[in-house]
């Protein structure tokens, strides 16, 4: 006999198929080589899958109603709304961790049950806000790149690539024909949302905590997972930069910012390094033994190199590329990198999977959905260094004598 979870999983899969087919339809109508027959076949497949999805939703609602008549009040999931607030959410999380919820054990940040996880317990907007606020408090790289929200699993964007622009043509004659401008250069960028997941193993002590402690724990945990995961994927894209100058001396840093990229990018670009890298750069001295990065009159050290901002991220979030090898990126990261965010995070639990039953543990799984793509590889450059040499005096003997 089919249970509620099986129907729920089938409904989720069907909704994802509908989203994928919609994306294909969008791509088909934008394709210059439009084919009517292909479009009609895709549309029929989409309409049929929509009917399948809606039928599954009807069966799911019926199965849930029947399940609720067969369980006690303590085993029911409360669908959290703004009226329920924190207590209802915390109770739902506690029931989730205790395994008391048997017919629905998924918590989702999305309230769009027609196309996402179909969770019966939805994280309230204020909790979602707290998660996002905490994420911003960490050294997260997501704020440096372009973020685009998407509701589909895959798609394509036509992106204007930075290029040198020609001037308008001067007309010598009032009756002269006006010619065509040079066209903007567009590059198709495809993305496909991927799932990133992890499992935490929880002792029963957590289940005795207060409602507020439950909320603080889940909020902090989700935020850390999101930052670590997304930072890593952004770093992987940054490391695909075709221009990777070797950095050993101060001039190499100048080459990275002013010689590796187009001047238009250099003018708006920023440096990015970790704490260990910044400390190393701060210690570089000129030929007179003074630090090249000077203190301001108030005594602080501004995070600036040659009038360009330096973004410094904790080693925990932007680790060294190798043992004592620090990263140093430069560019306009919003021009070069886009993070496609599905905004559909989910949590699920088990007390029987893996070794959780033998160890009397509750395992809770988080899944985040996003993709990171390079949009314009000419907008950033990547370098690395272990040390940056001090500048040396370059006085000739005669110059020294003249100065004497």
Order of alpha helices (4+ residues) and beta strands (2+ residues): alpha-alpha-alpha-beta-beta-alpha-beta-beta-beta-beta-alpha-alpha-alpha-beta-alpha-beta-beta-beta-alpha-beta-beta-beta-beta-alpha
